[in-house]
Amino acid sequence: MLKHIVMFRLKDVPEKAENIKKLKEAIDDLEEIIPEAQSIETGTNVNTKPSAYDLVLVSEFEDEEALDAYRVHPEHKKVLELIKKVNDQIAVVDYHF
């Protein structure tokens, strides 16, 4: 099993809260669309420290091949376009458990 964790820090713009909500919903919808994703969970950060990220994605896959299939899925690519528009910084960790 493989866990895929992504933390997003969105651009500091007036519509940031709305962008966080849109991105969260777009990512959450992928769980029903992409069969390789065994689970997808997102959370909005409540920590107000400057080092904090705004949104986290924790997802599970059978293996690296399933994660790769998720990455190239057309619906995931649509979400990537949204990420490119609203995101400022990103951190990613993939690990076996």
Backbone atoms as SQL, in Angstrom:
CREATE TABLE atoms (id INTEGER PRIMARY KEY, chain TEXT, resi INTEGER, resn TEXT, atom TEXT, x REAL, y REAL, z REAL);
INSERT INTO atoms VALUES
  (1, 'A', 1, 'MET', 'N', 0.848, -1.188, 0.000),
  (2, 'A', 1, 'MET', 'CA', 0.000, 0.000, 0.000),
  (3, 'A', 1, 'MET', 'C', 0.886, 1.241, 0.000),
  (4, 'A', 2, 'LEU', 'N', 0.379, 2.268, -0.636),
  (5, 'A', 2, 'LEU', 'CA', 1.126, 3.511, -0.782),
  (6, 'A', 2, 'LEU', 'C', 0.263, 4.688, -0.335),
  (7, 'A', 3, 'LYS', 'N', 0.827, 5.536, 0.495),
  (8, 'A', 3, 'LYS', 'CA', 0.163, 6.791, 0.887),
  (9, 'A', 3, 'LYS', 'C', 0.778, 7.920, 0.108),
  (10, 'A', 4, 'HIS', 'N', -0.082, 8.812, -0.353),
  (11, 'A', 4, 'HIS', 'CA', 0.311, 9.996, -1.119),
  (12, 'A', 4, 'HIS', 'C', -0.222, 11.203, -0.344),
  (13, 'A', 5, 'ILE', 'N', 0.688, 12.020, 0.163),
  (14, 'A', 5, 'ILE', 'CA', 0.298, 13.179, 0.962),
  (15, 'A', 5, 'ILE', 'C', 0.796, 14.435, 0.258),
  (16, 'A', 6, 'VAL', 'N', -0.120, 15.388, 0.093),
  (17, 'A', 6, 'VAL', 'CA', 0.217, 16.656, -0.556),
  (18, 'A', 6, 'VAL', 'C', -0.303, 17.787, 0.320),
  (19, 'A', 7, 'MET', 'N', 0.555, 18.770, 0.557),
  (20, 'A', 7, 'MET', 'CA', 0.136, 19.965, 1.290),
  (21, 'A', 7, 'MET', 'C', 0.209, 21.156, 0.335),
  (22, 'A', 8, 'PHE', 'N', -0.847, 21.962, 0.338),
  (23, 'A', 8, 'PHE', 'CA', -0.954, 23.098, -0.553),
  (24, 'A', 8, 'PHE', 'C', -0.959, 24.401, 0.241),
  (25, 'A', 9, 'ARG', 'N', -0.177, 25.353, -0.189),
  (26, 'A', 9, 'ARG', 'CA', -0.253, 26.723, 0.323),
  (27, 'A', 9, 'ARG', 'C', -0.709, 27.574, -0.852),
  (28, 'A', 10, 'LEU', 'N', -1.912, 28.116, -0.733),
  (29, 'A', 10, 'LEU', 'CA', -2.489, 28.850, -1.842),
  (30, 'A', 10, 'LEU', 'C', -2.022, 30.294, -1.873),
  (31, 'A', 11, 'LYS', 'N', -2.158, 30.885, -3.052),
  (32, 'A', 11, 'LYS', 'CA', -1.773, 32.283, -3.233),
  (33, 'A', 11, 'LYS', 'C', -2.592, 33.159, -2.290),
  (34, 'A', 12, 'ASP', 'N', -1.934, 34.159, -1.729),
  (35, 'A', 12, 'ASP', 'CA', -2.578, 35.073, -0.790),
  (36, 'A', 12, 'ASP', 'C', -3.302, 36.155, -1.579),
  (37, 'A', 13, 'VAL', 'N', -4.522, 35.852, -1.977),
  (38, 'A', 13, 'VAL', 'CA', -5.358, 36.763, -2.764),
  (39, 'A', 13, 'VAL', 'C', -6.694, 36.930, -2.036),
  (40, 'A', 14, 'PRO', 'N', -7.464, 37.956, -2.364),
  (41, 'A', 14, 'PRO', 'CA', -8.742, 38.159, -1.664),
  (42, 'A', 14, 'PRO', 'C', -9.672, 36.948, -1.709),
  (43, 'A', 15, 'GLU', 'N', -9.630, 36.172, -2.777),
  (44, 'A', 15, 'GLU', 'CA', -10.523, 35.019, -2.906),
  (45, 'A', 15, 'GLU', 'C', -9.885, 33.707, -2.413),
  (46, 'A', 16, 'LYS', 'N', -8.879, 33.808, -1.552),
  (47, 'A', 16, 'LYS', 'CA', -8.157, 32.625, -1.079),
  (48, 'A', 16, 'LYS', 'C', -9.083, 31.610, -0.413),
  (49, 'A', 17, 'ALA', 'N', -9.950, 32.033, 0.466),
  (50, 'A', 17, 'ALA', 'CA', -10.852, 31.096, 1.160),
  (51, 'A', 17, 'ALA', 'C', -11.740, 30.356, 0.161),
  (52, 'A', 18, 'GLU', 'N', -12.220, 31.069, -0.832),
  (53, 'A', 18, 'GLU', 'CA', -13.045, 30.448, -1.870),
  (54, 'A', 18, 'GLU', 'C', -12.214, 29.455, -2.691),
  (55, 'A', 19, 'ASN', 'N', -10.973, 29.799, -2.987),
  (56, 'A', 19, 'ASN', 'CA', -10.099, 28.911, -3.744),
  (57, 'A', 19, 'ASN', 'C', -9.792, 27.638, -2.972),
  (58, 'A', 20, 'ILE', 'N', -9.596, 27.755, -1.667),
  (59, 'A', 20, 'ILE', 'CA', -9.366, 26.571, -0.833),
  (60, 'A', 20, 'ILE', 'C', -10.580, 25.646, -0.915),
  (61, 'A', 21, 'LYS', 'N', -11.761, 26.225, -0.792),
  (62, 'A', 21, 'LYS', 'CA', -12.991, 25.431, -0.852),
  (63, 'A', 21, 'LYS', 'C', -13.134, 24.751, -2.217),
  (64, 'A', 22, 'LYS', 'N', -12.905, 25.482, -3.292),
  (65, 'A', 22, 'LYS', 'CA', -13.009, 24.923, -4.648),
  (66, 'A', 22, 'LYS', 'C', -12.018, 23.783, -4.857),
  (67, 'A', 23, 'LEU', 'N', -10.780, 23.988, -4.426),
  (68, 'A', 23, 'LEU', 'CA', -9.767, 22.964, -4.602),
  (69, 'A', 23, 'LEU', 'C', -10.098, 21.728, -3.776),
  (70, 'A', 24, 'LYS', 'N', -10.526, 21.923, -2.548),
  (71, 'A', 24, 'LYS', 'CA', -10.908, 20.796, -1.696),
  (72, 'A', 24, 'LYS', 'C', -12.012, 19.973, -2.357),
  (73, 'A', 25, 'GLU', 'N', -13.041, 20.643, -2.842),
  (74, 'A', 25, 'GLU', 'CA', -14.161, 19.944, -3.479),
  (75, 'A', 25, 'GLU', 'C', -13.721, 19.216, -4.744),
  (76, 'A', 26, 'ALA', 'N', -12.879, 19.850, -5.542),
  (77, 'A', 26, 'ALA', 'CA', -12.401, 19.225, -6.781),
  (78, 'A', 26, 'ALA', 'C', -11.600, 17.963, -6.483),
  (79, 'A', 27, 'ILE', 'N', -10.746, 18.028, -5.466),
  (80, 'A', 27, 'ILE', 'CA', -9.947, 16.848, -5.099),
  (81, 'A', 27, 'ILE', 'C', -10.848, 15.762, -4.524),
  (82, 'A', 28, 'ASP', 'N', -11.770, 16.140, -3.643),
  (83, 'A', 28, 'ASP', 'CA', -12.670, 15.155, -3.037),
  (84, 'A', 28, 'ASP', 'C', -13.464, 14.396, -4.100),
  (85, 'A', 29, 'ASP', 'N', -13.877, 15.083, -5.161),
  (86, 'A', 29, 'ASP', 'CA', -14.667, 14.450, -6.224),
  (87, 'A', 29, 'ASP', 'C', -13.893, 13.350, -6.948),
  (88, 'A', 30, 'LEU', 'N', -12.562, 13.421, -6.932),
  (89, 'A', 30, 'LEU', 'CA', -11.758, 12.432, -7.646),
  (90, 'A', 30, 'LEU', 'C', -11.904, 11.020, -7.082),
  (91, 'A', 31, 'GLU', 'N', -12.241, 10.909, -5.813),
  (92, 'A', 31, 'GLU', 'CA', -12.364, 9.585, -5.196),
  (93, 'A', 31, 'GLU', 'C', -13.435, 8.746, -5.898),
  (94, 'A', 32, 'GLU', 'N', -14.516, 9.380, -6.321),
  (95, 'A', 32, 'GLU', 'CA', -15.604, 8.665, -6.996),
  (96, 'A', 32, 'GLU', 'C', -15.318, 8.439, -8.476),
  (97, 'A', 33, 'ILE', 'N', -14.373, 9.186, -9.031),
  (98, 'A', 33, 'ILE', 'CA', -14.127, 9.165, -10.480),
  (99, 'A', 33, 'ILE', 'C', -12.959, 8.267, -10.863),
  (100, 'A', 34, 'ILE', 'N', -11.917, 8.244, -10.046),
  (101, 'A', 34, 'ILE', 'CA', -10.685, 7.533, -10.402),
  (102, 'A', 34, 'ILE', 'C', -10.587, 6.262, -9.560),
  (103, 'A', 35, 'PRO', 'N', -10.798, 5.107, -10.182),
  (104, 'A', 35, 'PRO', 'CA', -10.844, 3.858, -9.408),
  (105, 'A', 35, 'PRO', 'C', -9.525, 3.478, -8.740),
  (106, 'A', 36, 'GLU', 'N', -8.396, 3.941, -9.271),
  (107, 'A', 36, 'GLU', 'CA', -7.103, 3.602, -8.668),
  (108, 'A', 36, 'GLU', 'C', -6.915, 4.227, -7.285),
  (109, 'A', 37, 'ALA', 'N', -7.650, 5.277, -7.000),
  (110, 'A', 37, 'ALA', 'CA', -7.574, 5.924, -5.686),
  (111, 'A', 37, 'ALA', 'C', -8.443, 5.139, -4.718),
  (112, 'A', 38, 'GLN', 'N', -7.813, 4.419, -3.804),
  (113, 'A', 38, 'GLN', 'CA', -8.571, 3.625, -2.840),
  (114, 'A', 38, 'GLN', 'C', -9.243, 4.505, -1.804),
  (115, 'A', 39, 'SER', 'N', -8.606, 5.619, -1.476),
  (116, 'A', 39, 'SER', 'CA', -9.234, 6.598, -0.589),
  (117, 'A', 39, 'SER', 'C', -8.603, 7.958, -0.833),
  (118, 'A', 40, 'ILE', 'N', -9.420, 8.979, -0.669),
  (119, 'A', 40, 'ILE', 'CA', -8.964, 10.361, -0.769),
  (120, 'A', 40, 'ILE', 'C', -9.586, 11.122, 0.392),
  (121, 'A', 41, 'GLU', 'N', -8.744, 11.785, 1.152),
  (122, 'A', 41, 'GLU', 'CA', -9.216, 12.614, 2.263),
  (123, 'A', 41, 'GLU', 'C', -8.519, 13.963, 2.176),
  (124, 'A', 42, 'THR', 'N', -9.287, 15.028, 2.318),
  (125, 'A', 42, 'THR', 'CA', -8.706, 16.361, 2.349),
  (126, 'A', 42, 'THR', 'C', -9.097, 17.043, 3.644),
  (127, 'A', 43, 'GLY', 'N', -8.284, 17.994, 4.053),
  (128, 'A', 43, 'GLY', 'CA', -8.585, 18.755, 5.253),
  (129, 'A', 43, 'GLY', 'C', -8.093, 20.180, 5.108),
  (130, 'A', 44, 'THR', 'N', -8.890, 21.092, 5.622),
  (131, 'A', 44, 'THR', 'CA', -8.535, 22.501, 5.622),
  (132, 'A', 44, 'THR', 'C', -7.844, 22.823, 6.941),
  (133, 'A', 45, 'ASN', 'N', -6.715, 23.476, 6.856),
  (134, 'A', 45, 'ASN', 'CA', -5.901, 23.762, 8.030),
  (135, 'A', 45, 'ASN', 'C', -6.576, 24.772, 8.963),
  (136, 'A', 46, 'VAL', 'N', -6.420, 24.550, 10.273),
  (137, 'A', 46, 'VAL', 'CA', -6.909, 25.496, 11.273),
  (138, 'A', 46, 'VAL', 'C', -5.751, 26.204, 11.969),
  (139, 'A', 47, 'ASN', 'N', -4.524, 25.799, 11.651),
  (140, 'A', 47, 'ASN', 'CA', -3.324, 26.392, 12.248),
  (141, 'A', 47, 'ASN', 'C', -3.039, 27.736, 11.579),
  (142, 'A', 48, 'THR', 'N', -2.794, 28.764, 12.367),
  (143, 'A', 48, 'THR', 'CA', -2.583, 30.107, 11.817),
  (144, 'A', 48, 'THR', 'C', -1.120, 30.529, 11.775),
  (145, 'A', 49, 'LYS', 'N', -0.205, 29.618, 12.078),
  (146, 'A', 49, 'LYS', 'CA', 1.214, 29.961, 12.032),
  (147, 'A', 49, 'LYS', 'C', 1.648, 30.254, 10.597),
  (148, 'A', 50, 'PRO', 'N', 2.599, 31.149, 10.404),
  (149, 'A', 50, 'PRO', 'CA', 3.058, 31.483, 9.048),
  (150, 'A', 50, 'PRO', 'C', 3.606, 30.281, 8.270),
  (151, 'A', 51, 'SER', 'N', 4.117, 29.280, 8.965),
  (152, 'A', 51, 'SER', 'CA', 4.684, 28.107, 8.292),
  (153, 'A', 51, 'SER', 'C', 3.610, 27.101, 7.860),
  (154, 'A', 52, 'ALA', 'N', 2.373, 27.327, 8.244),
  (155, 'A', 52, 'ALA', 'CA', 1.303, 26.368, 7.975),
  (156, 'A', 52, 'ALA', 'C', 0.872, 26.396, 6.509),
  (157, 'A', 53, 'TYR', 'N', 0.452, 25.235, 6.029),
  (158, 'A', 53, 'TYR', 'CA', -0.147, 25.113, 4.702),
  (159, 'A', 53, 'TYR', 'C', -1.660, 25.223, 4.852),
  (160, 'A', 54, 'ASP', 'N', -2.357, 25.425, 3.748),
  (161, 'A', 54, 'ASP', 'CA', -3.795, 25.683, 3.793),
  (162, 'A', 54, 'ASP', 'C', -4.664, 24.440, 3.663),
  (163, 'A', 55, 'LEU', 'N', -4.193, 23.467, 2.903),
  (164, 'A', 55, 'LEU', 'CA', -5.003, 22.300, 2.586),
  (165, 'A', 55, 'LEU', 'C', -4.095, 21.086, 2.496),
  (166, 'A', 56, 'VAL', 'N', -4.587, 19.941, 2.971),
  (167, 'A', 56, 'VAL', 'CA', -3.820, 18.708, 2.870),
  (168, 'A', 56, 'VAL', 'C', -4.656, 17.657, 2.157),
  (169, 'A', 57, 'LEU', 'N', -3.980, 16.844, 1.365),
  (170, 'A', 57, 'LEU', 'CA', -4.575, 15.693, 0.703),
  (171, 'A', 57, 'LEU', 'C', -3.847, 14.457, 1.203),
  (172, 'A', 58, 'VAL', 'N', -4.604, 13.469, 1.683),
  (173, 'A', 58, 'VAL', 'CA', -4.040, 12.182, 2.071),
  (174, 'A', 58, 'VAL', 'C', -4.816, 11.135, 1.268),
  (175, 'A', 59, 'SER', 'N', -4.098, 10.419, 0.408),
  (176, 'A', 59, 'SER', 'CA', -4.757, 9.415, -0.414),
  (177, 'A', 59, 'SER', 'C', -3.975, 8.105, -0.356),
  (178, 'A', 60, 'GLU', 'N', -4.684, 7.017, -0.661),
  (179, 'A', 60, 'GLU', 'CA', -4.071, 5.686, -0.617),
  (180, 'A', 60, 'GLU', 'C', -4.240, 4.992, -1.952),
  (181, 'A', 61, 'PHE', 'N', -3.164, 4.263, -2.320),
  (182, 'A', 61, 'PHE', 'CA', -3.131, 3.524, -3.570),
  (183, 'A', 61, 'PHE', 'C', -2.536, 2.148, -3.309),
  (184, 'A', 62, 'GLU', 'N', -2.865, 1.206, -4.164),
  (185, 'A', 62, 'GLU', 'CA', -2.327, -0.144, -4.033),
  (186, 'A', 62, 'GLU', 'C', -0.812, -0.151, -4.193),
  (187, 'A', 63, 'ASP', 'N', -0.314, 0.628, -5.162),
  (188, 'A', 63, 'ASP', 'CA', 1.115, 0.634, -5.459),
  (189, 'A', 63, 'ASP', 'C', 1.454, 1.852, -6.320),
  (190, 'A', 64, 'GLU', 'N', 2.704, 1.952, -6.730),
  (191, 'A', 64, 'GLU', 'CA', 3.158, 3.090, -7.535),
  (192, 'A', 64, 'GLU', 'C', 2.452, 3.144, -8.889),
  (193, 'A', 65, 'GLU', 'N', 2.140, 1.985, -9.465),
  (194, 'A', 65, 'GLU', 'CA', 1.454, 1.952, -10.753),
  (195, 'A', 65, 'GLU', 'C', 0.061, 2.568, -10.644),
  (196, 'A', 66, 'ALA', 'N', -0.627, 2.300, -9.555),
  (197, 'A', 66, 'ALA', 'CA', -1.958, 2.884, -9.340),
  (198, 'A', 66, 'ALA', 'C', -1.847, 4.401, -9.163),
  (199, 'A', 67, 'LEU', 'N', -0.839, 4.850, -8.427),
  (200, 'A', 67, 'LEU', 'CA', -0.623, 6.292, -8.262),
  (201, 'A', 67, 'LEU', 'C', -0.308, 6.938, -9.606),
  (202, 'A', 68, 'ASP', 'N', 0.514, 6.276, -10.410),
  (203, 'A', 68, 'ASP', 'CA', 0.837, 6.809, -11.737),
  (204, 'A', 68, 'ASP', 'C', -0.408, 6.908, -12.616),
  (205, 'A', 69, 'ALA', 'N', -1.291, 5.912, -12.547),
  (206, 'A', 69, 'ALA', 'CA', -2.538, 5.943, -13.318),
  (207, 'A', 69, 'ALA', 'C', -3.418, 7.107, -12.865),
  (208, 'A', 70, 'TYR', 'N', -3.461, 7.351, -11.574),
  (209, 'A', 70, 'TYR', 'CA', -4.204, 8.490, -11.014),
  (210, 'A', 70, 'TYR', 'C', -3.645, 9.806, -11.552),
  (211, 'A', 71, 'ARG', 'N', -2.343, 9.915, -11.573),
  (212, 'A', 71, 'ARG', 'CA', -1.691, 11.163, -11.998),
  (213, 'A', 71, 'ARG', 'C', -2.001, 11.534, -13.443),
  (214, 'A', 72, 'VAL', 'N', -2.168, 10.542, -14.309),
  (215, 'A', 72, 'VAL', 'CA', -2.397, 10.835, -15.730),
  (216, 'A', 72, 'VAL', 'C', -3.876, 10.782, -16.118),
  (217, 'A', 73, 'HIS', 'N', -4.732, 10.499, -15.167),
  (218, 'A', 73, 'HIS', 'CA', -6.174, 10.445, -15.454),
  (219, 'A', 73, 'HIS', 'C', -6.654, 11.833, -15.888),
  (220, 'A', 74, 'PRO', 'N', -7.502, 11.913, -16.927),
  (221, 'A', 74, 'PRO', 'CA', -7.973, 13.215, -17.425),
  (222, 'A', 74, 'PRO', 'C', -8.644, 14.088, -16.361),
  (223, 'A', 75, 'GLU', 'N', -9.380, 13.494, -15.443),
  (224, 'A', 75, 'GLU', 'CA', -10.035, 14.300, -14.395),
  (225, 'A', 75, 'GLU', 'C', -9.009, 14.848, -13.406),
  (226, 'A', 76, 'HIS', 'N', -7.972, 14.090, -13.131),
  (227, 'A', 76, 'HIS', 'CA', -6.904, 14.590, -12.264),
  (228, 'A', 76, 'HIS', 'C', -6.193, 15.740, -12.954),
  (229, 'A', 77, 'LYS', 'N', -5.989, 15.626, -14.258),
  (230, 'A', 77, 'LYS', 'CA', -5.325, 16.699, -15.006),
  (231, 'A', 77, 'LYS', 'C', -6.132, 17.993, -14.946),
  (232, 'A', 78, 'LYS', 'N', -7.461, 17.895, -14.915),
  (233, 'A', 78, 'LYS', 'CA', -8.304, 19.091, -14.770),
  (234, 'A', 78, 'LYS', 'C', -8.060, 19.749, -13.412),
  (235, 'A', 79, 'VAL', 'N', -7.936, 18.933, -12.372),
  (236, 'A', 79, 'VAL', 'CA', -7.665, 19.468, -11.034),
  (237, 'A', 79, 'VAL', 'C', -6.275, 20.103, -11.006),
  (238, 'A', 80, 'LEU', 'N', -5.323, 19.510, -11.709),
  (239, 'A', 80, 'LEU', 'CA', -3.980, 20.095, -11.782),
  (240, 'A', 80, 'LEU', 'C', -4.009, 21.497, -12.378),
  (241, 'A', 81, 'GLU', 'N', -4.870, 21.728, -13.331),
  (242, 'A', 81, 'GLU', 'CA', -5.002, 23.068, -13.915),
  (243, 'A', 81, 'GLU', 'C', -5.477, 24.065, -12.860),
  (244, 'A', 82, 'LEU', 'N', -6.430, 23.665, -12.032),
  (245, 'A', 82, 'LEU', 'CA', -6.891, 24.525, -10.940),
  (246, 'A', 82, 'LEU', 'C', -5.754, 24.764, -9.957),
  (247, 'A', 83, 'ILE', 'N', -5.014, 23.722, -9.624),
  (248, 'A', 83, 'ILE', 'CA', -3.885, 23.863, -8.698),
  (249, 'A', 83, 'ILE', 'C', -2.889, 24.884, -9.225),
  (250, 'A', 84, 'LYS', 'N', -2.567, 24.802, -10.501),
  (251, 'A', 84, 'LYS', 'CA', -1.616, 25.741, -11.109),
  (252, 'A', 84, 'LYS', 'C', -2.093, 27.182, -10.987),
  (253, 'A', 85, 'LYS', 'N', -3.406, 27.390, -11.052),
  (254, 'A', 85, 'LYS', 'CA', -3.951, 28.752, -10.973),
  (255, 'A', 85, 'LYS', 'C', -3.939, 29.316, -9.560),
  (256, 'A', 86, 'VAL', 'N', -4.204, 28.484, -8.547),
  (257, 'A', 86, 'VAL', 'CA', -4.432, 29.008, -7.195),
  (258, 'A', 86, 'VAL', 'C', -3.318, 28.722, -6.212),
  (259, 'A', 87, 'ASN', 'N', -2.436, 27.781, -6.533),
  (260, 'A', 87, 'ASN', 'CA', -1.437, 27.332, -5.576),
  (261, 'A', 87, 'ASN', 'C', -0.162, 28.171, -5.619),
  (262, 'A', 88, 'ASP', 'N', 0.438, 28.365, -4.440),
  (263, 'A', 88, 'ASP', 'CA', 1.697, 29.085, -4.337),
  (264, 'A', 88, 'ASP', 'C', 2.855, 28.133, -4.041),
  (265, 'A', 89, 'GLN', 'N', 2.659, 27.227, -3.063),
  (266, 'A', 89, 'GLN', 'CA', 3.695, 26.256, -2.689),
  (267, 'A', 89, 'GLN', 'C', 3.051, 24.903, -2.452),
  (268, 'A', 90, 'ILE', 'N', 3.860, 23.867, -2.663),
  (269, 'A', 90, 'ILE', 'CA', 3.353, 22.512, -2.499),
  (270, 'A', 90, 'ILE', 'C', 4.443, 21.642, -1.871),
  (271, 'A', 91, 'ALA', 'N', 4.024, 20.698, -1.051),
  (272, 'A', 91, 'ALA', 'CA', 4.941, 19.703, -0.473),
  (273, 'A', 91, 'ALA', 'C', 4.287, 18.336, -0.665),
  (274, 'A', 92, 'VAL', 'N', 5.096, 17.341, -1.057),
  (275, 'A', 92, 'VAL', 'CA', 4.570, 16.011, -1.362),
  (276, 'A', 92, 'VAL', 'C', 5.413, 14.945, -0.688),
  (277, 'A', 93, 'VAL', 'N', 4.744, 13.927, -0.153),
  (278, 'A', 93, 'VAL', 'CA', 5.415, 12.754, 0.390),
  (279, 'A', 93, 'VAL', 'C', 4.629, 11.529, -0.070),
  (280, 'A', 94, 'ASP', 'N', 5.331, 10.539, -0.641),
  (281, 'A', 94, 'ASP', 'CA', 4.749, 9.252, -0.987),
  (282, 'A', 94, 'ASP', 'C', 5.520, 8.197, -0.198),
  (283, 'A', 95, 'TYR', 'N', 4.788, 7.298, 0.482),
  (284, 'A', 95, 'TYR', 'CA', 5.489, 6.273, 1.245),
  (285, 'A', 95, 'TYR', 'C', 4.655, 5.002, 1.343),
  (286, 'A', 96, 'HIS', 'N', 5.353, 3.873, 1.506),
  (287, 'A', 96, 'HIS', 'CA', 4.706, 2.584, 1.687),
  (288, 'A', 96, 'HIS', 'C', 4.363, 2.398, 3.160),
  (289, 'A', 97, 'PHE', 'N', 3.236, 1.742, 3.395),
  (290, 'A', 97, 'PHE', 'CA', 2.861, 1.435, 4.781),
  (291, 'A', 97, 'PHE', 'C', 2.285, 0.035, 4.856);
